Amino acid sequence: MNGPQVIPPRSGTAFPLRAGQVLTVTDALGCQVADLLAFAADDVHEVISNGRTFDYEETVRLTTGNRIWSNRSRVLLEIVEDTVGCHDFLLTPCSEATFRHFYPESPVHRGCFGNLAEALAPYGVEPDAIPVAFNVFMNVPIDGASGRLEVLPPPSKAGDFIRLRAAQDCVIGLTACSAYASNGGTFKPIQYEIGAG
């Protein structure tokens, strides 16, 4: 892969990421979320797990120095640099059902779920195997008293990025998120690049 790649607004892609390679995900224009998935390349039934990650990292606020674990208790990705420090690992990728539920007056879109399902199908990932994504730059504060969630515009500015090193050979799914609230009501591209570790 030569140079930065661009994911157009409200779309997604999938690609291999070899152990030791570093994936940089950049919010090129600002205020845009990217849904990220990682599967073990040798068996796509092994996938990132928010529950394992929260358990082993002992935090729900993941940033530089934290690792993203799989459902089989192996590290798949390590966050090596992060200029934003605000990401979500609680909410599932938006889907047609999401749009019907939260945006009944707006056109239905297949969302990140549909985009990920299409992009990952050639790698043998079935739709029901798509888990909660690591939602890069997504801003989901939690009220300490009630536990209620809120989705606010991401704080990322143009040029902000996160870098993740692959601890295993992986298949990555990555989107430019399609949900209105997640992106402050507008949709922009996401940029990514793969480099040596």
C-alpha positions in Angstrom: 0.0 0.0 0.0 1.5 3.3 -1.1 0.7 6.4 0.8 -2.5 7.4 2.6 -5.8 5.8 1.5 -9.2 7.6 1.7 -12.5 6.0 2.8 -15.2 8.1 1.3 -18.0 9.4 3.5 -20.5 6.7 4.8 -18.5 3.8 3.4 -16.0 1.2 4.5 -13.1 -1.1 3.6 -11.2 -4.1 4.8 -7.5 -5.1 4.4 -4.8 -7.2 6.0 -2.5 -5.8 8.6 0.6 -7.9 9.4 2.1 -8.4 12.8 4.4 -5.4 13.6 2.8 -3.1 11.0 1.3 0.2 12.2 -2.1 1.4 11.1 -2.6 5.2 11.3 -6.3 6.3 11.2 -6.6 10.1 10.6 -9.6 12.4 10.8 -8.7 14.4 7.7 -11.3 17.1 8.1 -12.3 16.9 11.8 -15.4 15.7 13.7 -15.6 12.3 12.0 -15.8 8.8 13.6 -14.3 5.6 12.2 -15.5 2.2 13.2 -12.6 -0.2 13.5 -12.7 -4.0 13.7 -9.8 -6.5 13.8 -9.9 -10.3 13.3 -7.1 -12.8 13.6 -6.0 -13.5 10.0 -5.5 -17.2 10.6 -9.0 -17.7 12.1 -11.6 -14.9 11.8 -13.6 -16.3 14.6 -11.1 -14.6 16.8 -12.0 -10.9 17.0 -11.6 -7.8 19.1 -13.6 -7.9 22.4 -14.7 -4.9 24.3 -15.3 -7.0 27.4 -11.9 -8.7 27.4 -10.3 -5.3 26.7 -12.0 -3.5 29.5 -11.2 -6.3 31.9 -7.5 -6.7 31.1 -6.8 -3.0 30.6 -8.9 -2.0 33.7 -10.3 1.0 31.9 -13.0 2.0 29.5 -11.0 5.0 28.3 -8.5 3.5 25.9 -5.5 5.6 24.6 -1.8 5.5 24.1 -0.3 2.5 25.9 -3.5 0.5 26.0 -4.0 -2.8 24.1 -7.1 -4.2 22.3 -7.7 -7.8 23.2 -9.5 -10.6 21.4 -12.3 -12.9 22.6 -9.6 -15.5 23.1 -7.6 -13.3 25.4 -4.8 -12.4 23.0 -3.7 -8.9 22.2 -4.6 -8.0 18.6 -3.7 -4.3 18.5 -1.6 -1.9 20.6 -2.3 1.8 20.7 1.1 3.4 20.1 0.1 7.1 19.6 -3.2 9.0 20.0 -3.7 12.7 19.6 -7.4 12.7 20.6 -7.7 10.3 23.6 -11.5 10.0 23.1 -12.9 6.8 21.6 -15.9 4.5 22.3 -15.9 0.7 22.7 -19.4 0.3 24.0 -21.8 0.9 21.0 -22.3 -1.4 18.1 -21.9 -0.3 14.5 -24.8 1.7 13.2 -27.2 -0.3 10.9 -30.5 0.0 9.1 -32.2 -0.8 12.4 -30.2 2.0 14.1 -31.5 4.5 11.5 -35.1 3.4 11.9 -34.8 3.6 15.7 -32.9 6.9 16.2 -33.6 8.8 12.9 -37.1 7.9 11.8 -37.5 11.0 9.8 -34.3 10.5 7.8 -33.5 8.2 4.9 -32.5 4.7 6.1 -28.8 3.8 5.5 -27.1 0.5 5.9 -24.6 2.2 8.1 -21.2 0.9 9.3 -22.7 -2.5 9.9 -23.7 -2.9 6.3 -20.4 -1.4 5.0 -18.4 -3.7 7.3 -20.4 -6.8 6.3 -19.8 -6.1 2.6 -16.1 -5.3 3.0 -15.3 -8.3 5.3 -17.3 -10.9 3.4 -14.3 -11.8 1.1 -12.3 -12.7 4.2 -15.0 -15.1 5.4 -16.6 -12.9 8.1 -20.3 -13.3 8.2 -22.6 -10.5 9.4 -23.5 -12.2 12.7 -19.8 -12.3 13.5 -19.4 -8.5 13.5 -18.9 -7.4 17.2 -18.9 -4.1 18.9 -16.4 -2.0 17.0 -13.7 0.2 18.5 -15.2 3.5 17.5 -12.2 5.8 16.8 -12.8 9.4 17.9 -16.4 8.7 19.0 -17.5 10.8 22.0 -19.9 8.8 24.3 -19.9 10.3 27.8 -21.5 8.3 30.6 -23.4 10.0 33.4 -21.8 8.8 36.7 -25.0 8.8 38.7 -27.5 7.3 36.2 -25.2 5.4 33.9 -27.0 7.0 30.9 -25.1 7.3 27.7 -25.0 10.3 25.4 -23.6 10.6 21.9 -21.9 13.9 21.2 -19.9 15.2 18.3 -16.3 13.9 18.3 -13.6 16.2 19.6 -11.2 15.3 16.9 -9.8 18.2 14.7 -8.5 18.0 11.2 -5.3 16.0 11.1 -5.9 14.2 14.5 -4.9 10.5 14.4 -4.5 7.3 16.2 -1.7 4.7 15.5 -2.2 1.0 16.3 0.4 -1.7 16.0 -0.7 -5.2 15.1 0.4 -7.8 17.6 -0.8 -10.6 15.4 -1.5 -10.9 11.7 -5.0 -9.3 11.4 -7.8 -8.5 9.0 -9.0 -5.0 9.6 -12.4 -3.5 8.9 -12.6 0.3 8.9 -15.4 2.8 8.1 -16.2 6.4 7.8 -19.2 6.4 10.1 -22.7 7.0 8.8 -24.7 8.0 11.9 -25.8 11.6 12.2 -25.2 12.0 16.0 -21.8 10.4 16.0 -20.4 12.9 13.5 -22.1 16.1 14.5 -24.7 15.8 11.7 -22.3 15.8 8.8 -20.3 13.0 7.0 -16.7 13.2 6.0 -13.9 10.9 4.8 -11.5 9.0 6.9 -7.9 8.6 5.9 -5.7 5.6 6.8 -2.1 4.4 6.1 -0.1 1.3 6.9 3.5 1.6 7.8 6.3 -0.5 9.2 6.5 -0.9 12.9 
